[in-house]
Amino acid sequence: MSTGKPDFSVSTGNVNQLLTGLSGRFDNEQAGQKSSDGTTAQRHDGTTAVPSRKPPAPEQPAPKPSKYTLLLDEEDALALDFLALDLRRRLGRPVDKSEILRTLIRLADTESFVTESLALTLDRRLTPETPVNLPTRKPSHDA
C-alpha cells in the first residue's frame, strides 16, 4: 500500500553537466550546418559538429588464389612434411605447406641468390657427377 511518501529519490541535478561534457567530443562546429548530411552529429543543444576523422575507405577484397596441382614423389613429399614440422617448431605455430611453397616462390622472385640456386639446380645440362656450387647469401651488416 502506498502512503504517499516515495521509497526512493532520484537526483537529476548532474544530467545537464554530463550532457554538456559529452558535446565537447566533436571538433570543428559550424553554425547552420545541416545535421542530416551524414557527416555531422547533432548535439543536445541543436548545434552540429563535423567529425574530426574521415571514415576508413572500404577494404578491397583479396584476389581469389589460383589452384595448382603439385605432384611429388615420396621423397619430396616427405621432405615437405619434415620442412613443415621444422618450421612449426621454430615459429611456434602451424605452417601450411601451401604457405611454404608460396613463400619459396616469392623468395625466388625477389632474392637473386635464391633464383641463381634454383637455376643451377634445375640446369639439365649438369650431370649427377658435376658438382653444383650453389651461391650463398652474403651476410647482412644491418644487424
N, CA, C and O of each residue as an XYZ file, in Angstrom:
572
protein
N       0.828     -1.170      0.000
C       0.000      0.000      0.000
C       0.877      1.240      0.000
O       1.914      1.269      0.662
N       0.475      2.242     -0.722
C       1.238      3.471     -0.804
C       0.797      4.436      0.270
O      -0.397      4.645      0.488
N       1.773      5.023      0.937
C       1.471      6.004      1.965
C       1.628      7.407      1.435
O       1.476      8.376      2.180
N       1.939      7.533      0.122
C       2.118      8.849     -0.467
C       3.554      9.322     -0.386
O       3.910     10.318     -1.018
N       4.373      8.644      0.363
C       5.779      9.014      0.525
C       6.618      8.058     -0.343
O       6.498      6.843     -0.183
N       7.476      8.574     -1.269
C       8.270      7.681     -2.131
C       9.307      6.906     -1.312
O       9.855      7.410     -0.332
N       9.558      5.662     -1.743
C      10.562      4.815     -1.097
C      11.981      5.191     -1.499
O      12.937      4.809     -0.825
N      12.126      5.939     -2.594
C      13.466      6.329     -3.049
C      13.365      7.679     -3.732
O      12.273      8.149     -4.052
N      14.523      8.299     -3.953
C      14.531      9.571     -4.666
C      15.611      9.541     -5.734
O      16.635      8.882     -5.558
N      15.397     10.244     -6.835
C      16.338     10.295     -7.949
C      16.794     11.731     -8.114
O      15.977     12.641     -8.255
N      18.107     11.927     -8.096
C      18.666     13.255     -8.294
C      19.055     13.416     -9.758
O      19.836     12.618    -10.276
N      18.528     14.425    -10.427
C      18.850     14.680    -11.833
C      19.666     15.954    -11.990
O      19.744     16.513    -13.085
N      20.265     16.410    -10.917
C      20.991     17.678    -10.943
C      22.208     17.671    -11.849
O      22.555     18.718    -12.396
N      22.879     16.523    -12.033
C      24.121     16.495    -12.819
C      23.908     16.053    -14.265
O      24.879     15.941    -15.014
N      22.679     15.802    -14.674
C      22.423     15.326    -16.034
C      22.812     16.382    -17.063
O      23.432     16.047    -18.073
N      22.472     17.630    -16.840
C      22.829     18.693    -17.785
C      24.341     18.848    -17.906
O      24.858     19.065    -19.002
N      25.054     18.737    -16.782
C      26.512     18.818    -16.804
C      27.084     17.670    -17.631
O      27.992     17.872    -18.438
N      26.558     16.484    -17.432
C      27.022     15.319    -18.160
C      26.799     15.492    -19.661
O      27.709     15.234    -20.448
N      25.620     15.920    -20.067
C      25.328     16.100    -21.484
C      26.176     17.200    -22.101
O      26.603     17.075    -23.248
N      26.423     18.263    -21.371
C      27.261     19.345    -21.873
C      28.686     18.851    -22.067
O      29.338     19.206    -23.049
N      29.177     18.030    -21.134
C      30.530     17.468    -21.256
C      30.660     16.547    -22.451
O      31.715     16.511    -23.085
N      29.615     15.803    -22.775
C      29.656     14.902    -23.924
C      29.724     15.670    -25.231
O      30.341     15.198    -26.186
N      29.114     16.821    -25.298
C      29.093     17.572    -26.550
C      30.469     18.110    -26.910
O      30.675     18.516    -28.054
N      31.415     18.131    -25.986
C      32.766     18.617    -26.257
C      33.611     17.633    -27.047
O      34.752     17.943    -27.389
N      33.075     16.447    -27.345
C      33.854     15.445    -28.079
C      34.005     15.772    -29.551
O      34.883     15.209    -30.204
N      33.191     16.651    -30.100
C      33.200     16.918    -31.519
C      33.929     18.222    -31.799
O      33.763     19.217    -31.093
N      34.750     18.190    -32.862
C      35.530     19.368    -33.256
C      34.855     20.080    -34.431
O      33.903     19.578    -35.027
N      35.371     21.242    -34.735
C      35.004     21.991    -35.937
C      33.509     22.261    -36.052
O      32.919     22.047    -37.112
N      32.910     22.718    -34.999
C      31.481     23.039    -35.049
C      31.267     24.219    -35.980
O      31.984     25.219    -35.931
N      30.269     24.075    -36.821
C      29.921     25.147    -37.745
C      28.439     25.437    -37.602
O      27.602     24.553    -37.781
N      28.125     26.670    -37.281
C      26.726     27.058    -37.114
C      25.992     26.926    -38.440
O      26.532     27.248    -39.498
N      24.774     26.456    -38.369
C      23.940     26.361    -39.553
C      24.219     25.143    -40.411
O      23.604     24.989    -41.466
N      25.122     24.276    -39.994
C      25.424     23.078    -40.774
C      24.261     22.099    -40.664
O      23.729     21.897    -39.572
N      23.861     21.493    -41.766
C      22.750     20.548    -41.745
C      23.192     19.265    -41.048
O      24.270     18.740    -41.328
N      22.362     18.764    -40.144
C      22.718     17.550    -39.418
C      22.333     16.295    -40.171
O      22.722     15.199    -39.768
N      21.595     16.416    -41.231
C      21.114     15.242    -41.945
C      22.018     14.829    -43.101
O      21.651     13.938    -43.866
N      23.201     15.455    -43.255
C      24.038     15.128    -44.408
C      24.948     13.927    -44.161
O      25.724     13.563    -45.045
N      24.875     13.300    -42.984
C      25.647     12.098    -42.706
C      27.068     12.364    -42.266
O      27.779     11.420    -41.923
N      27.516     13.611    -42.261
C      28.886     13.914    -41.850
C      28.925     14.674    -40.538
O      29.997     15.076    -40.086
N      27.775     14.876    -39.925
C      27.719     15.664    -38.700
C      27.002     14.905    -37.603
O      26.313     13.918    -37.861
N      27.166     15.365    -36.405
C      26.464     14.802    -35.250
C      25.659     15.918    -34.607
O      26.162     17.026    -34.424
N      24.432     15.634    -34.272
C      23.586     16.647    -33.648
C      23.827     16.628    -32.146
O      23.762     15.574    -31.514
N      24.103     17.795    -31.579
C      24.298     17.923    -30.138
C      22.962     18.168    -29.460
O      21.965     18.492    -30.105
N      22.964     18.007    -28.141
C      21.724     18.171    -27.385
C      21.174     19.590    -27.477
O      19.975     19.801    -27.291
N      22.044     20.572    -27.765
C      21.567     21.946    -27.854
C      21.186     22.334    -29.286
O      20.898     23.501    -29.549
N      21.180     21.362    -30.220
C      20.748     21.626    -31.584
C      21.869     21.996    -32.525
O      21.648     22.031    -33.735
N      23.079     22.277    -32.025
C      24.189     22.595    -32.920
C      24.790     21.295    -33.433
O      24.517     20.218    -32.905
N      25.604     21.410    -34.459
C      26.216     20.232    -35.053
C      27.724     20.373    -35.080
O      28.266     21.469    -34.939
N      28.392     19.245    -35.264
C      29.850     19.242    -35.332
C      30.291     18.346    -36.469
O      29.644     17.339    -36.758
N      31.398     18.709    -37.123
C      31.973     17.914    -38.192
C      32.877     16.863    -37.546
O      33.653     17.204    -36.653
N      32.805     15.609    -37.963
C      33.703     14.610    -37.382
C      35.151     14.973    -37.664
O      35.463     15.520    -38.722
N      36.039     14.671    -36.720
C      37.432     15.064    -36.857
C      38.214     14.133    -37.776
O      39.279     14.520    -38.258
N      37.727     12.918    -38.038
C      38.436     11.971    -38.900
C      37.534     11.520    -40.039
O      36.312     11.452    -39.904
N      38.169     11.216    -41.161
C      37.428     10.665    -42.284
C      37.155      9.193    -41.986
O      37.980      8.535    -41.352
N      36.034      8.672    -42.424
C      35.784      7.243    -42.224
C      36.766      6.429    -43.052
O      37.188      6.881    -44.116
N      37.142      5.238    -42.589
C      38.107      4.435    -43.350
C      37.517      4.013    -44.695
O      36.316      3.775    -44.824
N      38.396      3.930    -45.685
C      37.969      3.505    -47.016
C      37.566      2.034    -46.956
O      38.165      1.257    -46.212
N      36.568      1.654    -47.724
C      36.172      0.249    -47.710
C      37.318     -0.636    -48.183
O      38.032     -0.299    -49.127
N      37.480     -1.774    -47.512
C      38.569     -2.682    -47.823
C      38.285     -3.425    -49.121
O      37.173     -3.905    -49.343
N      39.298     -3.514    -49.975
C      39.161     -4.242    -51.220
C      39.279     -5.736    -50.919
O      40.159     -6.140    -50.158
N      38.415     -6.558    -51.499
C      38.530     -7.993    -51.255
C      39.818     -8.538    -51.866
O      40.254     -8.091    -52.927
N      40.420     -9.511    -51.180
C      41.650    -10.121    -51.677
C      41.337    -10.904    -52.941
O      40.282    -11.528    -53.048
N      42.266    -10.871    -53.908
C      42.009    -11.632    -55.131
C      41.958    -13.126    -54.822
O      42.664    -13.623    -53.944
N      41.113    -13.820    -55.556
C      40.954    -15.252    -55.350
C      42.232    -15.963    -55.787
O      42.717    -15.717    -56.892
N      42.790    -16.839    -54.948
C      44.038    -17.508    -55.330
C      43.806    -18.534    -56.438
O      42.721    -19.098    -56.575
N      44.849    -18.754    -57.215
C      44.798    -19.767    -58.264
C      45.101    -21.128    -57.650
O      45.878    -21.229    -56.700
N      44.486    -22.167    -58.193
C      44.721    -23.517    -57.697
C      45.653    -24.256    -58.650
O      45.502    -24.184    -59.869
N      46.620    -24.968    -58.069
C      47.550    -25.778    -58.828
C      47.632    -27.149    -58.185
O      47.479    -27.294    -56.972
N      47.876    -28.146    -59.011
C      48.110    -29.491    -58.505
C      49.608    -29.728    -58.537
O      50.254    -29.496    -59.559
N      50.155    -30.183    -57.443
C      51.586    -30.422    -57.330
C      51.795    -31.916    -57.141
O      51.317    -32.495    -56.166
N      52.497    -32.531    -58.055
C      52.780    -33.954    -57.965
C      54.176    -34.143    -57.392
O      55.161    -33.708    -57.990
N      54.263    -34.785    -56.243
C      55.541    -35.018    -55.567
C      55.789    -36.513    -55.457
O      54.869    -37.294    -55.218
N      57.052    -36.900    -55.635
C      57.362    -38.295    -55.356
C      57.436    -38.466    -53.837
O      57.369    -37.489    -53.092
N      57.572    -39.686    -53.399
C      57.520    -39.973    -51.962
C      58.607    -39.233    -51.178
O      58.366    -38.752    -50.071
N      59.791    -39.147    -51.758
C      60.905    -38.479    -51.083
C      60.646    -36.976    -50.916
O      60.883    -36.412    -49.848
N      60.158    -36.338    -51.987
C      59.871    -34.902    -51.917
C      58.691    -34.613    -50.984
O      58.706    -33.616    -50.263
N      57.669    -35.479    -50.993
C      56.522    -35.298    -50.099
C      56.966    -35.393    -48.643
O      56.518    -34.620    -47.797
N      57.850    -36.346    -48.359
C      58.361    -36.499    -47.000
C      59.223    -35.299    -46.597
O      59.167    -34.842    -45.455
N      60.016    -34.798    -47.537
C      60.846    -33.618    -47.255
C      59.965    -32.402    -46.946
O      60.271    -31.630    -46.039
N      58.877    -32.232    -47.695
C      57.967    -31.114    -47.442
C      57.284    -31.268    -46.082
O      57.096    -30.282    -45.368
N      56.915    -32.489    -45.724
C      56.319    -32.744    -44.401
C      57.295    -32.383    -43.287
O      56.917    -31.734    -42.312
N      58.559    -32.807    -43.434
C      59.558    -32.503    -42.413
C      59.851    -31.004    -42.343
O      60.074    -30.459    -41.262
N      59.850    -30.350    -43.489
C      60.058    -28.898    -43.506
C      58.932    -28.188    -42.768
O      59.184    -27.269    -41.989
N      57.690    -28.607    -43.005
C      56.539    -28.006    -42.316
C      56.637    -28.239    -40.811
O      56.331    -27.345    -40.022
N      57.061    -29.435    -40.413
C      57.213    -29.748    -38.993
C      58.321    -28.918    -38.356
O      58.159    -28.400    -37.251
N      59.455    -28.794    -39.060
C      60.571    -27.999    -38.546
C      60.168    -26.532    -38.393
O      60.492    -25.900    -37.387
N      59.460    -25.990    -39.391
C      59.023    -24.590    -39.310
C      57.997    -24.400    -38.189
O      57.989    -23.361    -37.528
N      57.143    -25.383    -37.976
C      56.176    -25.302    -36.873
C      56.906    -25.211    -35.537
O      56.525    -24.427    -34.668
N      57.951    -26.011    -35.377
C      58.741    -25.974    -34.131
C      59.455    -24.635    -33.962
O      59.503    -24.087    -32.860
N      60.003    -24.117    -35.043
C      60.743    -22.849    -34.968
C      59.835    -21.652    -34.715
O      60.170    -20.753    -33.943
N      58.674    -21.655    -35.381
C      57.782    -20.499    -35.306
C      56.769    -20.596    -34.174
O      56.200    -19.585    -33.763
N      56.540    -21.793    -33.671
C      55.573    -21.962    -32.595
C      54.130    -21.889    -33.065
O      53.228    -21.618    -32.272
N      53.908    -22.132    -34.355
C      52.555    -22.114    -34.918
C      52.527    -23.061    -36.104
O      53.565    -23.336    -36.705
N      51.354    -23.559    -36.444
C      51.265    -24.430    -37.622
C      51.614    -23.662    -38.895
O      51.251    -22.495    -39.041
N      52.312    -24.317    -39.808
C      52.668    -23.717    -41.094
C      52.119    -24.628    -42.179
O      52.494    -25.796    -42.273
N      51.236    -24.087    -42.988
C      50.617    -24.829    -44.067
C      51.631    -25.043    -45.188
O      52.448    -24.164    -45.464
N      51.581    -26.194    -45.826
C      52.526    -26.493    -46.907
C      52.364    -25.517    -48.069
O      53.350    -25.167    -48.718
N      51.143    -25.075    -48.339
C      50.959    -24.096    -49.422
C      51.604    -22.758    -49.051
O      52.089    -22.039    -49.925
N      51.612    -22.425    -47.760
C      52.288    -21.196    -47.311
C      53.789    -21.308    -47.556
O      54.427    -20.335    -47.960
N      54.353    -22.483    -47.314
C      55.780    -22.709    -47.554
C      56.081    -22.521    -49.039
O      57.030    -21.823    -49.395
N      55.284    -23.136    -49.901
C      55.526    -23.040    -51.346
C      55.349    -21.613    -51.860
O      56.124    -21.156    -52.699
N      54.324    -20.901    -51.357
C      54.131    -19.504    -51.781
C      55.319    -18.640    -51.353
O      55.758    -17.769    -52.105
N      55.835    -18.880    -50.152
C      56.981    -18.109    -49.662
C      58.229    -18.416    -50.476
O      59.001    -17.509    -50.788
N      58.437    -19.684    -50.825
C      59.587    -20.044    -51.659
C      59.495    -19.381    -53.035
O      60.509    -18.943    -53.580
N      58.299    -19.306    -53.594
C      58.115    -18.640    -54.891
C      58.461    -17.161    -54.777
O      59.148    -16.612    -55.638
N      57.981    -16.515    -53.709
C      58.292    -15.083    -53.514
C      59.785    -14.869    -53.326
O      60.349    -13.913    -53.859
N      60.431    -15.759    -52.565
C      61.880    -15.642    -52.365
C      62.623    -15.775    -53.696
O      63.531    -14.995    -53.981
N      62.243    -16.754    -54.500
C      62.900    -16.941    -55.793
C      62.654    -15.743    -56.708
O      63.481    -15.432    -57.565
N      61.532    -15.082    -56.529
C      61.206    -13.925    -57.355
C      61.940    -12.665    -56.912
O      62.207    -11.786    -57.731
N      62.267    -12.566    -55.629
C      62.853    -11.322    -55.112
C      64.319    -11.416    -54.708
O      65.014    -10.400    -54.666
N      64.792    -12.606    -54.413
C      66.176    -12.766    -53.945
C      67.011    -13.412    -55.047
O      66.756    -14.553    -55.431
N      68.000    -12.692    -55.554
C      68.782    -13.196    -56.688
C      69.544    -14.467    -56.345
O      69.708    -15.328    -57.209
N      70.016    -14.610    -55.107
C      70.770    -15.824    -54.773
C      69.864    -17.049    -54.771
O      70.322    -18.150    -55.078
N      68.572    -16.879    -54.429
C      67.632    -17.998    -54.483
C      67.344    -18.353    -55.939
O      67.293    -19.529    -56.299
N      67.156    -17.340    -56.765
C      66.909    -17.572    -58.189
C      68.101    -18.261    -58.837
O      67.933    -19.186    -59.631
N      69.301    -17.813    -58.498
C      70.522    -18.424    -59.052
C      70.661    -19.868    -58.590
O      71.020    -20.736    -59.386
N      70.385    -20.137    -57.327
C      70.438    -21.511    -56.809
C      69.430    -22.390    -57.523
O      69.727    -23.532    -57.875
N      68.249    -21.857    -57.733
C      67.201    -22.597    -58.423
C      67.621    -22.898    -59.866
O      67.419    -24.011    -60.353
N      68.199    -21.914    -60.544
C      68.635    -22.100    -61.931
C      69.738    -23.150    -62.007
O      69.711    -24.002    -62.895
N      70.696    -23.107    -61.106
C      71.780    -24.090    -61.113
C      71.266    -25.493    -60.813
O      71.732    -26.466    -61.406
N      70.321    -25.598    -59.909
C      69.761    -26.899    -59.551
C      68.931    -27.475    -60.691
O      68.939    -28.687    -60.910
N      68.221    -26.628    -61.413
C      67.353    -27.085    -62.492
C      68.069    -27.239    -63.840
O      67.484    -27.757    -64.791
N      69.315    -26.799    -63.928
C      70.053    -26.852    -65.185
C      70.225    -28.307    -65.610
O      70.955    -29.067    -64.974
N      69.557    -28.679    -66.671
C      69.569    -30.074    -67.128
C      70.883    -30.449    -67.821
O      71.118    -31.623    -68.109
N      71.721    -29.477    -68.084
C      72.995    -29.791    -68.735
C      73.979    -30.415    -67.761
O      74.957    -31.046    -68.162
N      73.705    -30.229    -66.465
C      74.596    -30.803    -65.472
C      74.307    -32.289    -65.325
O      73.154    -32.715    -65.388
N      75.335    -33.057    -65.132
C      75.162    -34.482    -64.881
C      75.294    -34.709    -63.375
O      75.814    -33.846    -62.668
N      74.835    -35.847    -62.877
C      74.949    -36.108    -61.439
C      76.382    -36.040    -60.925
O      76.610    -35.782    -59.744
N      77.343    -36.272    -61.809
C      78.746    -36.224    -61.370
C      79.275    -34.796    -61.269
O      80.277    -34.553    -60.596
N      78.613    -33.857    -61.929
C      79.061    -32.474    -61.923
C      78.683    -31.830    -60.589
O      77.505    -31.774    -60.237
N      79.676    -31.345    -59.851
C      79.327    -30.698    -58.580
C      78.615    -29.369    -58.829
O      78.979    -28.610    -59.727
N      77.616    -29.112    -58.031
C      76.867    -27.860    -58.138
C      77.312    -26.971    -56.989
O      77.115    -27.307    -55.821
N      77.908    -25.845    -57.324
C      78.313    -24.886    -56.300
C      77.232    -23.826    -56.198
O      77.197    -22.869    -56.973
N      76.351    -24.016    -55.225
C      75.248    -23.086    -55.057
C      75.750    -21.796    -54.444
O      76.601    -21.829    -53.555
N      75.247    -20.666    -54.894
C      75.653    -19.390    -54.290
C      75.134    -19.299    -52.850
O      74.085    -19.841    -52.504
N      75.894    -18.608    -52.053
C      75.468    -18.407    -50.662
C      75.061    -16.964    -50.495
O      75.539    -16.069    -51.192
N      74.179    -16.768    -49.567
C      73.703    -15.411    -49.288
C      74.781    -14.673    -48.515
O      75.344    -15.192    -47.551
N      75.054    -13.464    -48.950
C      76.035    -12.646    -48.242
C      75.418    -12.165    -46.939
O      74.268    -11.724    -46.927
N      76.167    -12.242    -45.836
C      75.601    -11.793    -44.547
C      75.293    -10.308    -44.582
O      76.019     -9.505    -45.167
N      74.202     -9.979    -43.941
C      73.772     -8.586    -43.861
C      74.498     -7.897    -42.716
O      74.619     -8.448    -41.623
N      74.978     -6.690    -42.977
C      75.668     -5.927    -41.939
C      74.756     -4.922    -41.277
O      75.219     -4.044    -40.549
N      73.409     -5.047    -41.534
C      72.447     -4.116    -40.965
C      72.182     -4.412    -39.502
O      71.801     -3.516    -38.749
N      72.379     -5.662    -39.083
C      72.020     -6.052    -37.713
C      72.983     -5.513    -36.708
O      72.823     -5.750    -35.511
